[in-house]
Amino acid sequence: MTETPGRAAAFVDGSHEPSTKAAPARRAQTARKWLEIGVFVAPALLLFIIFVLVPVARAGYYSLYNWNGIEELTKFIGLDNYTRALTDDDFLRALRNNLFFVVGSIAVQLPIALGVALLMNRRMRGRGAFRLLIFVPYVLSEVIAGVMFTLMLQPHGLVDWALSPVYGLLQTLGVDSPRPLWLADTDVVLWTLLLVISWKYIGFAIILFLAGLQGINPELEEAAAIDGASWWQIQRRITIPLLGPTIRIWAFVSVIGSLQLFDMVKVMTNGGPAGSSHTMATYMIQQGFERSQFGYGSAVAVILFAISFVAALVYIRFVLRSDNTSSDDREA
């Protein structure tokens, strides 16, 4: 097939060569895009390497030695510190305590936070003030909250004074109920810490759920109300399912925070009484810094990191995957 003179002339003067001219422009645009990504990501990546990856690698290195933090690293013992930790009853009890806080935090905070968020999402007088009061405990420092509750939970403290009518009623009924030692009884201390921790962090869950509720189209609830659905049916069938991604994100944060719980336990009980309230983090500090077993403490730190990392991967893979898939489908 022969070319027309016009097309031949166009190719001769180079007016029909868009592909050859556009290729360098596309490459320059791609390079500029990656440069912009690098400029914004590099500081965060550098901080992550310095403050996360390097300490984890150093802890893994120290964990292979019997080291007291002062002498040189000469007593190489391989994986003995890990074997010691995984067979130590105190560490295993600390691990069980962390799991108790993981399950207990979700079981206590989720229904209360969800109920309060659903009620406060309705039109009501003083809603802004209520939101502020609910969020105040989360803003407080863990140390301040821990010291405050430690003083309140002392024998004959504010909590016992507030419950004195209950104690008196029980005695009148002939029920022998001694005042519990909230932070000194091995059977009570974990439940006490759970209630204090729930008080401290439930405000974050409520505010997060309220933010998620703002993203739900109110026309869906209005349409359901017109069709005769009750308020509870609307919440159960429409609002709560649409709030699912927000709930799952909060649960993820709660799980990781419970696994790494340290501040409140350290301030209120320091792992006592008799080590019954230790978490993995407080146990690590006790063994590493207070007993100068830095090699063993580093092994506990690596185990804590590994447990948190695996828990995060499993949660993202099996729980958050559906949310990510749904968002990708919507974008497509």
Secondary structure, DSSP 8 states (H G I E B T S, - for coil): ----HHHHHHHHHTTT-HHHHHHHHHHHHHHHHHHHHHHHHHHHHHHHIIIIIHHHHHHHHHTTB---SSS-S--B-TTHHHHHHHT-HHHHHHHHHHHHHHHHHHHHHHHHHHHHHHHHTS--TTHHHHHHHHHHHHHS-HHHHHHHHHHHTSTTSHHHHHTHHHHHHHHHTT-------TTT-TTTHHHHHHHHHHHHHHHHHHHHHHHHHHTS-HHHHHHHHHTT--HHHHIIIIIHHHTHHHHHHHHHHHHHHHHT--HHHHHHTTT-STTTT--HHHHHHIIIIIS--HHHHHHHHHHHHHHHHHHHHHHHHHTSHHHHHHHHHHH-
